[in-house]
Amino acid sequence: MSDANIRVPEEAKERLAAIAAAEGLSLRAYLARLAETLLTPAERAERAEKARTLLEEWNGYAPTSAEQRDLDNELDRRLGVVTRL
């Protein structure tokens, strides 16, 4: 695998290096692992669609767009409460 240079603010580099070191990794290894574990927006959408399809096949769960929006809003509300604690 060839290496590439990226430009980030020094503060971001230092923070990422500290996080990597705390996990016993070099910054290079930490960023490589991060890139392997994060999903692109297209990959997330594909997984979400697959999950919706499997839930519908398994138990008939098929929320409408409005129901999905309401559920997303409720989740956002609950996450907001937790993050304020």
Biopython code that builds the backbone (N, CA, C, O; Angstrom):
import numpy as np
from Bio.PDB.StructureBuilder import StructureBuilder

atoms = [
    (1, "MET", "N", (0.853, -1.166, 0.000)),
    (1, "MET", "CA", (0.000, 0.000, 0.000)),
    (1, "MET", "C", (0.902, 1.234, 0.000)),
    (1, "MET", "O", (1.828, 1.334, 0.806)),
    (2, "SER", "N", (0.633, 2.147, -0.886)),
    (2, "SER", "CA", (1.413, 3.379, -0.922)),
    (2, "SER", "C", (0.815, 4.393, 0.050)),
    (2, "SER", "O", (-0.371, 4.352, 0.375)),
    (3, "ASP", "N", (1.666, 5.293, 0.496)),
    (3, "ASP", "CA", (1.235, 6.335, 1.433)),
    (3, "ASP", "C", (0.826, 7.589, 0.674)),
    (3, "ASP", "O", (1.224, 7.800, -0.472)),
    (4, "ALA", "N", (0.029, 8.409, 1.332)),
    (4, "ALA", "CA", (-0.384, 9.695, 0.772)),
    (4, "ALA", "C", (-0.246, 10.744, 1.863)),
    (4, "ALA", "O", (-0.359, 10.440, 3.051)),
    (5, "ASN", "N", (-0.007, 11.949, 1.460)),
    (5, "ASN", "CA", (0.052, 13.073, 2.401)),
    (5, "ASN", "C", (-1.278, 13.801, 2.376)),
    (5, "ASN", "O", (-1.855, 14.032, 1.314)),
    (6, "ILE", "N", (-1.761, 14.162, 3.569)),
    (6, "ILE", "CA", (-2.978, 14.963, 3.664)),
    (6, "ILE", "C", (-2.670, 16.167, 4.551)),
    (6, "ILE", "O", (-1.825, 16.103, 5.443)),
    (7, "ARG", "N", (-3.363, 17.245, 4.287)),
    (7, "ARG", "CA", (-3.155, 18.461, 5.066)),
    (7, "ARG", "C", (-4.327, 18.625, 6.039)),
    (7, "ARG", "O", (-5.492, 18.671, 5.644)),
    (8, "VAL", "N", (-3.976, 18.710, 7.317)),
    (8, "VAL", "CA", (-4.971, 18.960, 8.361)),
    (8, "VAL", "C", (-4.384, 19.983, 9.320)),
    (8, "VAL", "O", (-3.165, 20.131, 9.402)),
    (9, "PRO", "N", (-5.239, 20.685, 10.042)),
    (9, "PRO", "CA", (-4.711, 21.608, 11.046)),
    (9, "PRO", "C", (-3.848, 20.850, 12.066)),
    (9, "PRO", "O", (-4.139, 19.702, 12.401)),
    (10, "GLU", "N", (-2.813, 21.486, 12.543)),
    (10, "GLU", "CA", (-1.887, 20.868, 13.506)),
    (10, "GLU", "C", (-2.633, 20.347, 14.730)),
    (10, "GLU", "O", (-2.308, 19.279, 15.249)),
    (11, "GLU", "N", (-3.636, 21.103, 15.195)),
    (11, "GLU", "CA", (-4.404, 20.677, 16.374)),
    (11, "GLU", "C", (-5.129, 19.362, 16.112)),
    (11, "GLU", "O", (-5.195, 18.500, 16.989)),
    (12, "ALA", "N", (-5.671, 19.208, 14.910)),
    (12, "ALA", "CA", (-6.364, 17.965, 14.559)),
    (12, "ALA", "C", (-5.374, 16.809, 14.518)),
    (12, "ALA", "O", (-5.664, 15.722, 15.017)),
    (13, "LYS", "N", (-4.223, 17.038, 13.933)),
    (13, "LYS", "CA", (-3.192, 15.994, 13.864)),
    (13, "LYS", "C", (-2.762, 15.573, 15.261)),
    (13, "LYS", "O", (-2.643, 14.382, 15.544)),
    (14, "GLU", "N", (-2.529, 16.546, 16.132)),
    (14, "GLU", "CA", (-2.106, 16.229, 17.495)),
    (14, "GLU", "C", (-3.178, 15.450, 18.247)),
    (14, "GLU", "O", (-2.872, 14.503, 18.972)),
    (15, "ARG", "N", (-4.430, 15.851, 18.073)),
    (15, "ARG", "CA", (-5.524, 15.138, 18.745)),
    (15, "ARG", "C", (-5.636, 13.708, 18.247)),
    (15, "ARG", "O", (-5.765, 12.780, 19.045)),
    (16, "LEU", "N", (-5.588, 13.523, 16.932)),
    (16, "LEU", "CA", (-5.664, 12.175, 16.369)),
    (16, "LEU", "C", (-4.477, 11.327, 16.803)),
    (16, "LEU", "O", (-4.634, 10.141, 17.091)),
    (17, "ALA", "N", (-3.300, 11.921, 16.851)),
    (17, "ALA", "CA", (-2.112, 11.190, 17.297)),
    (17, "ALA", "C", (-2.256, 10.758, 18.753)),
    (17, "ALA", "O", (-1.864, 9.647, 19.109)),
    (18, "ALA", "N", (-2.815, 11.625, 19.598)),
    (18, "ALA", "CA", (-3.021, 11.280, 21.007)),
    (18, "ALA", "C", (-4.034, 10.148, 21.150)),
    (18, "ALA", "O", (-3.846, 9.238, 21.956)),
    (19, "ILE", "N", (-5.104, 10.208, 20.367)),
    (19, "ILE", "CA", (-6.110, 9.138, 20.402)),
    (19, "ILE", "C", (-5.481, 7.830, 19.948)),
    (19, "ILE", "O", (-5.692, 6.787, 20.566)),
    (20, "ALA", "N", (-4.709, 7.886, 18.870)),
    (20, "ALA", "CA", (-4.038, 6.690, 18.356)),
    (20, "ALA", "C", (-3.088, 6.109, 19.398)),
    (20, "ALA", "O", (-3.090, 4.903, 19.642)),
    (21, "ALA", "N", (-2.282, 6.964, 20.007)),
    (21, "ALA", "CA", (-1.314, 6.504, 21.006)),
    (21, "ALA", "C", (-2.015, 5.849, 22.189)),
    (21, "ALA", "O", (-1.538, 4.845, 22.718)),
    (22, "ALA", "N", (-3.146, 6.415, 22.604)),
    (22, "ALA", "CA", (-3.905, 5.839, 23.721)),
    (22, "ALA", "C", (-4.408, 4.435, 23.397)),
    (22, "ALA", "O", (-4.644, 3.631, 24.298)),
    (23, "GLU", "N", (-4.570, 4.147, 22.111)),
    (23, "GLU", "CA", (-5.004, 2.814, 21.686)),
    (23, "GLU", "C", (-3.828, 1.938, 21.260)),
    (23, "GLU", "O", (-4.015, 0.836, 20.744)),
    (24, "GLY", "N", (-2.617, 2.441, 21.482)),
    (24, "GLY", "CA", (-1.424, 1.677, 21.158)),
    (24, "GLY", "C", (-1.139, 1.590, 19.673)),
    (24, "GLY", "O", (-0.524, 0.631, 19.206)),
    (25, "LEU", "N", (-1.590, 2.595, 18.929)),
    (25, "LEU", "CA", (-1.420, 2.600, 17.475)),
    (25, "LEU", "C", (-0.645, 3.829, 17.031)),
    (25, "LEU", "O", (-0.645, 4.864, 17.697)),
    (26, "SER", "N", (0.009, 3.689, 15.896)),
    (26, "SER", "CA", (0.591, 4.868, 15.269)),
    (26, "SER", "C", (-0.551, 5.643, 14.624)),
    (26, "SER", "O", (-1.635, 5.103, 14.405)),
    (27, "LEU", "N", (-0.301, 6.895, 14.325)),
    (27, "LEU", "CA", (-1.320, 7.695, 13.642)),
    (27, "LEU", "C", (-1.676, 7.057, 12.306)),
    (27, "LEU", "O", (-2.849, 7.005, 11.937)),
    (28, "ARG", "N", (-0.674, 6.571, 11.580)),
    (28, "ARG", "CA", (-0.905, 5.907, 10.284)),
    (28, "ARG", "C", (-1.832, 4.701, 10.448)),
    (28, "ARG", "O", (-2.793, 4.550, 9.694)),
    (29, "ALA", "N", (-1.548, 3.847, 11.428)),
    (29, "ALA", "CA", (-2.362, 2.651, 11.658)),
    (29, "ALA", "C", (-3.777, 3.027, 12.103)),
    (29, "ALA", "O", (-4.755, 2.409, 11.683)),
    (30, "TYR", "N", (-3.871, 4.053, 12.961)),
    (30, "TYR", "CA", (-5.181, 4.481, 13.441)),
    (30, "TYR", "C", (-6.045, 4.995, 12.292)),
    (30, "TYR", "O", (-7.219, 4.640, 12.188)),
    (31, "LEU", "N", (-5.465, 5.828, 11.431)),
    (31, "LEU", "CA", (-6.233, 6.365, 10.304)),
    (31, "LEU", "C", (-6.616, 5.268, 9.316)),
    (31, "LEU", "O", (-7.708, 5.300, 8.749)),
    (32, "ALA", "N", (-5.729, 4.301, 9.107)),
    (32, "ALA", "CA", (-6.056, 3.184, 8.213)),
    (32, "ALA", "C", (-7.226, 2.379, 8.791)),
    (32, "ALA", "O", (-8.143, 2.003, 8.061)),
    (33, "ARG", "N", (-7.190, 2.116, 10.105)),
    (33, "ARG", "CA", (-8.289, 1.386, 10.742)),
    (33, "ARG", "C", (-9.588, 2.184, 10.678)),
    (33, "ARG", "O", (-10.657, 1.626, 10.428)),
    (34, "LEU", "N", (-9.490, 3.480, 10.903)),
    (34, "LEU", "CA", (-10.664, 4.340, 10.833)),
    (34, "LEU", "C", (-11.295, 4.285, 9.443)),
    (34, "LEU", "O", (-12.513, 4.166, 9.307)),
    (35, "ALA", "N", (-10.462, 4.371, 8.425)),
    (35, "ALA", "CA", (-10.965, 4.338, 7.051)),
    (35, "ALA", "C", (-11.638, 3.008, 6.732)),
    (35, "ALA", "O", (-12.586, 2.967, 5.948)),
    (36, "GLU", "N", (-11.160, 1.922, 7.332)),
    (36, "GLU", "CA", (-11.755, 0.608, 7.086)),
    (36, "GLU", "C", (-13.089, 0.433, 7.795)),
    (36, "GLU", "O", (-13.927, -0.354, 7.354)),
    (37, "THR", "N", (-13.294, 1.158, 8.887)),
    (37, "THR", "CA", (-14.495, 0.938, 9.694)),
    (37, "THR", "C", (-15.621, 1.919, 9.411)),
    (37, "THR", "O", (-16.773, 1.633, 9.740)),
    (38, "LEU", "N", (-15.326, 3.068, 8.812)),
    (38, "LEU", "CA", (-16.372, 4.039, 8.513)),
    (38, "LEU", "C", (-17.040, 3.716, 7.180)),
    (38, "LEU", "O", (-16.410, 3.186, 6.265)),
    (39, "LEU", "N", (-18.315, 4.043, 7.090)),
    (39, "LEU", "CA", (-19.061, 3.815, 5.858)),
    (39, "LEU", "C", (-19.264, 5.127, 5.110)),
    (39, "LEU", "O", (-19.408, 6.190, 5.714)),
    (40, "THR", "N", (-19.272, 5.031, 3.804)),
    (40, "THR", "CA", (-19.601, 6.192, 2.987)),
    (40, "THR", "C", (-21.113, 6.409, 3.060)),
    (40, "THR", "O", (-21.835, 5.495, 3.459)),
    (41, "PRO", "N", (-21.609, 7.574, 2.693)),
    (41, "PRO", "CA", (-23.064, 7.778, 2.683)),
    (41, "PRO", "C", (-23.782, 6.734, 1.813)),
    (41, "PRO", "O", (-24.861, 6.267, 2.177)),
    (42, "ALA", "N", (-23.202, 6.374, 0.692)),
    (42, "ALA", "CA", (-23.831, 5.368, -0.179)),
    (42, "ALA", "C", (-23.871, 3.998, 0.503)),
    (42, "ALA", "O", (-24.857, 3.271, 0.381)),
    (43, "GLU", "N", (-22.805, 3.648, 1.215)),
    (43, "GLU", "CA", (-22.786, 2.366, 1.931)),
    (43, "GLU", "C", (-23.804, 2.355, 3.064)),
    (43, "GLU", "O", (-24.473, 1.346, 3.285)),
    (44, "ARG", "N", (-23.928, 3.474, 3.788)),
    (44, "ARG", "CA", (-24.936, 3.555, 4.861)),
    (44, "ARG", "C", (-26.342, 3.423, 4.301)),
    (44, "ARG", "O", (-27.178, 2.726, 4.876)),
    (45, "ALA", "N", (-26.609, 4.088, 3.183)),
    (45, "ALA", "CA", (-27.938, 4.017, 2.566)),
    (45, "ALA", "C", (-28.229, 2.595, 2.104)),
    (45, "ALA", "O", (-29.350, 2.106, 2.247)),
    (46, "GLU", "N", (-27.227, 1.941, 1.554)),
    (46, "GLU", "CA", (-27.415, 0.557, 1.096)),
    (46, "GLU", "C", (-27.725, -0.366, 2.270)),
    (46, "GLU", "O", (-28.612, -1.215, 2.175)),
    (47, "ARG", "N", (-27.001, -0.206, 3.374)),
    (47, "ARG", "CA", (-27.255, -1.037, 4.559)),
    (47, "ARG", "C", (-28.633, -0.748, 5.148)),
    (47, "ARG", "O", (-29.337, -1.664, 5.572)),
    (48, "ALA", "N", (-29.013, 0.520, 5.171)),
    (48, "ALA", "CA", (-30.324, 0.875, 5.717)),
    (48, "ALA", "C", (-31.436, 0.256, 4.878)),
    (48, "ALA", "O", (-32.409, -0.268, 5.422)),
    (49, "GLU", "N", (-31.295, 0.314, 3.568)),
    (49, "GLU", "CA", (-32.314, -0.274, 2.691)),
    (49, "GLU", "C", (-32.377, -1.785, 2.881)),
    (49, "GLU", "O", (-33.462, -2.365, 2.909)),
    (50, "LYS", "N", (-31.224, -2.417, 3.012)),
    (50, "LYS", "CA", (-31.192, -3.862, 3.235)),
    (50, "LYS", "C", (-31.865, -4.213, 4.562)),
    (50, "LYS", "O", (-32.609, -5.191, 4.643)),
    (51, "ALA", "N", (-31.602, -3.412, 5.606)),
    (51, "ALA", "CA", (-32.227, -3.653, 6.910)),
    (51, "ALA", "C", (-33.740, -3.487, 6.829)),
    (51, "ALA", "O", (-34.486, -4.290, 7.389)),
    (52, "ARG", "N", (-34.197, -2.437, 6.125)),
    (52, "ARG", "CA", (-35.651, -2.241, 5.971)),
    (52, "ARG", "C", (-36.284, -3.423, 5.243)),
    (52, "ARG", "O", (-37.358, -3.891, 5.621)),
    (53, "THR", "N", (-35.614, -3.899, 4.200)),
    (53, "THR", "CA", (-36.139, -5.037, 3.444)),
    (53, "THR", "C", (-36.212, -6.283, 4.319)),
    (53, "THR", "O", (-37.216, -6.995, 4.299)),
    (54, "LEU", "N", (-35.160, -6.553, 5.083)),
    (54, "LEU", "CA", (-35.151, -7.729, 5.956)),
    (54, "LEU", "C", (-36.212, -7.637, 7.044)),
    (54, "LEU", "O", (-36.872, -8.630, 7.352)),
    (55, "LEU", "N", (-36.384, -6.441, 7.636)),
    (55, "LEU", "CA", (-37.422, -6.278, 8.657)),
    (55, "LEU", "C", (-38.816, -6.493, 8.070)),
    (55, "LEU", "O", (-39.671, -7.117, 8.697)),
    (56, "GLU", "N", (-39.035, -5.979, 6.877)),
    (56, "GLU", "CA", (-40.341, -6.163, 6.253)),
    (56, "GLU", "C", (-40.596, -7.639, 5.959)),
    (56, "GLU", "O", (-41.702, -8.131, 6.186)),
    (57, "GLU", "N", (-39.594, -8.344, 5.462)),
    (57, "GLU", "CA", (-39.752, -9.775, 5.183)),
    (57, "GLU", "C", (-39.961, -10.571, 6.461)),
    (57, "GLU", "O", (-40.741, -11.523, 6.483)),
    (58, "TRP", "N", (-39.268, -10.184, 7.527)),
    (58, "TRP", "CA", (-39.315, -10.931, 8.776)),
    (58, "TRP", "C", (-40.610, -10.722, 9.546)),
    (58, "TRP", "O", (-41.233, -11.682, 10.000)),
    (59, "ASN", "N", (-41.023, -9.427, 9.695)),
    (59, "ASN", "CA", (-42.202, -9.192, 10.536)),
    (59, "ASN", "C", (-43.197, -8.184, 9.969)),
    (59, "ASN", "O", (-44.104, -7.732, 10.668)),
    (60, "GLY", "N", (-43.018, -7.835, 8.692)),
    (60, "GLY", "CA", (-43.962, -6.935, 8.064)),
    (60, "GLY", "C", (-43.729, -5.461, 8.369)),
    (60, "GLY", "O", (-44.531, -4.621, 7.963)),
    (61, "TYR", "N", (-42.655, -5.126, 9.072)),
    (61, "TYR", "CA", (-42.372, -3.737, 9.426)),
    (61, "TYR", "C", (-42.022, -2.946, 8.171)),
    (61, "TYR", "O", (-41.016, -3.216, 7.515)),
    (62, "ALA", "N", (-42.850, -1.981, 7.848)),
    (62, "ALA", "CA", (-42.634, -1.165, 6.645)),
    (62, "ALA", "C", (-43.176, 0.241, 6.894)),
    (62, "ALA", "O", (-44.256, 0.583, 6.410)),
    (63, "PRO", "N", (-42.429, 1.065, 7.649)),
    (63, "PRO", "CA", (-42.930, 2.406, 7.963)),
    (63, "PRO", "C", (-43.014, 3.286, 6.715)),
    (63, "PRO", "O", (-42.218, 3.158, 5.785)),
    (64, "THR", "N", (-43.988, 4.167, 6.725)),
    (64, "THR", "CA", (-44.103, 5.144, 5.645)),
    (64, "THR", "C", (-43.006, 6.198, 5.824)),
    (64, "THR", "O", (-42.325, 6.231, 6.849)),
    (65, "SER", "N", (-42.847, 7.047, 4.825)),
    (65, "SER", "CA", (-41.855, 8.125, 4.929)),
    (65, "SER", "C", (-42.167, 9.031, 6.113)),
    (65, "SER", "O", (-41.259, 9.461, 6.824)),
    (66, "ALA", "N", (-43.440, 9.321, 6.325)),
    (66, "ALA", "CA", (-43.833, 10.176, 7.450)),
    (66, "ALA", "C", (-43.511, 9.496, 8.778)),
    (66, "ALA", "O", (-43.029, 10.150, 9.702)),
    (67, "GLU", "N", (-43.765, 8.203, 8.885)),
    (67, "GLU", "CA", (-43.442, 7.472, 10.115)),
    (67, "GLU", "C", (-41.929, 7.448, 10.353)),
    (67, "GLU", "O", (-41.470, 7.613, 11.483)),
    (68, "GLN", "N", (-41.167, 7.243, 9.290)),
    (68, "GLN", "CA", (-39.710, 7.266, 9.421)),
    (68, "GLN", "C", (-39.232, 8.633, 9.903)),
    (68, "GLN", "O", (-38.356, 8.723, 10.763)),
    (69, "ARG", "N", (-39.808, 9.690, 9.347)),
    (69, "ARG", "CA", (-39.444, 11.046, 9.740)),
    (69, "ARG", "C", (-39.775, 11.270, 11.221)),
    (69, "ARG", "O", (-38.973, 11.838, 11.962)),
    (70, "ASP", "N", (-40.961, 10.819, 11.645)),
    (70, "ASP", "CA", (-41.348, 10.961, 13.049)),
    (70, "ASP", "C", (-40.398, 10.185, 13.966)),
    (70, "ASP", "O", (-40.002, 10.682, 15.020)),
    (71, "LEU", "N", (-40.042, 8.979, 13.561)),
    (71, "LEU", "CA", (-39.113, 8.176, 14.353)),
    (71, "LEU", "C", (-37.738, 8.825, 14.418)),
    (71, "LEU", "O", (-37.106, 8.838, 15.474)),
    (72, "ASP", "N", (-37.270, 9.364, 13.298)),
    (72, "ASP", "CA", (-35.981, 10.071, 13.277)),
    (72, "ASP", "C", (-36.020, 11.281, 14.203)),
    (72, "ASP", "O", (-35.065, 11.534, 14.938)),
    (73, "ASN", "N", (-37.117, 12.027, 14.173)),
    (73, "ASN", "CA", (-37.261, 13.194, 15.048)),
    (73, "ASN", "C", (-37.249, 12.786, 16.518)),
    (73, "ASN", "O", (-36.642, 13.460, 17.350)),
    (74, "GLU", "N", (-37.919, 11.688, 16.832)),
    (74, "GLU", "CA", (-37.946, 11.201, 18.219)),
    (74, "GLU", "C", (-36.557, 10.752, 18.650)),
    (74, "GLU", "O", (-36.139, 11.027, 19.775)),
    (75, "LEU", "N", (-35.848, 10.072, 17.780)),
    (75, "LEU", "CA", (-34.491, 9.648, 18.097)),
    (75, "LEU", "C", (-33.594, 10.866, 18.317)),
    (75, "LEU", "O", (-32.817, 10.897, 19.271)),
    (76, "ASP", "N", (-33.695, 11.860, 17.448)),
    (76, "ASP", "CA", (-32.913, 13.086, 17.615)),
    (76, "ASP", "C", (-33.234, 13.758, 18.953)),
    (76, "ASP", "O", (-32.335, 14.235, 19.646)),
    (77, "ARG", "N", (-34.522, 13.793, 19.309)),
    (77, "ARG", "CA", (-34.934, 14.394, 20.573)),
    (77, "ARG", "C", (-34.306, 13.653, 21.753)),
    (77, "ARG", "O", (-33.771, 14.273, 22.672)),
    (78, "ARG", "N", (-34.377, 12.323, 21.717)),
    (78, "ARG", "CA", (-33.822, 11.525, 22.816)),
    (78, "ARG", "C", (-32.309, 11.665, 22.903)),
    (78, "ARG", "O", (-31.753, 11.753, 23.997)),
    (79, "LEU", "N", (-31.639, 11.687, 21.750)),
    (79, "LEU", "CA", (-30.190, 11.873, 21.755)),
    (79, "LEU", "C", (-29.825, 13.252, 22.302)),
    (79, "LEU", "O", (-28.817, 13.411, 22.991)),
    (80, "GLY", "N", (-30.648, 14.236, 21.991)),
    (80, "GLY", "CA", (-30.429, 15.569, 22.511)),
    (80, "GLY", "C", (-30.510, 15.614, 24.015)),
    (80, "GLY", "O", (-29.725, 16.310, 24.659)),
    (81, "VAL", "N", (-31.453, 14.879, 24.588)),
    (81, "VAL", "CA", (-31.607, 14.817, 26.040)),
    (81, "VAL", "C", (-30.370, 14.164, 26.651)),
    (81, "VAL", "O", (-29.842, 14.660, 27.646)),
    (82, "VAL", "N", (-29.914, 13.090, 26.086)),
    (82, "VAL", "CA", (-28.763, 12.365, 26.636)),
    (82, "VAL", "C", (-27.497, 13.194, 26.539)),
    (82, "VAL", "O", (-26.689, 13.188, 27.468)),
    (83, "THR", "N", (-27.305, 13.899, 25.448)),
    (83, "THR", "CA", (-26.068, 14.663, 25.285)),
    (83, "THR", "C", (-26.032, 15.904, 26.185)),
    (83, "THR", "O", (-24.959, 16.456, 26.427)),
    (84, "ARG", "N", (-27.179, 16.339, 26.674)),
    (84, "ARG", "CA", (-27.208, 17.491, 27.592)),
    (84, "ARG", "C", (-26.884, 17.075, 29.022)),
    (84, "ARG", "O", (-26.632, 17.936, 29.865)),
    (85, "LEU", "N", (-26.884, 15.805, 29.309)),
    (85, "LEU", "CA", (-26.636, 15.342, 30.691)),
    (85, "LEU", "C", (-25.205, 15.563, 31.102)),
    (85, "LEU", "O", (-24.828, 15.232, 32.226)),
]
sb = StructureBuilder()
sb.init_structure("model")
sb.init_model(0)
sb.init_chain("A")
sb.init_seg("    ")
for serial, (resi, resn, name, xyz) in enumerate(atoms, 1):
    if name == "N":
        sb.init_residue(resn, " ", resi, " ")
    sb.init_atom(name, np.array(xyz, "f"), 0.0, 1.0, " ", f" {name:<3s}", serial, name[0])
structure = sb.get_structure()
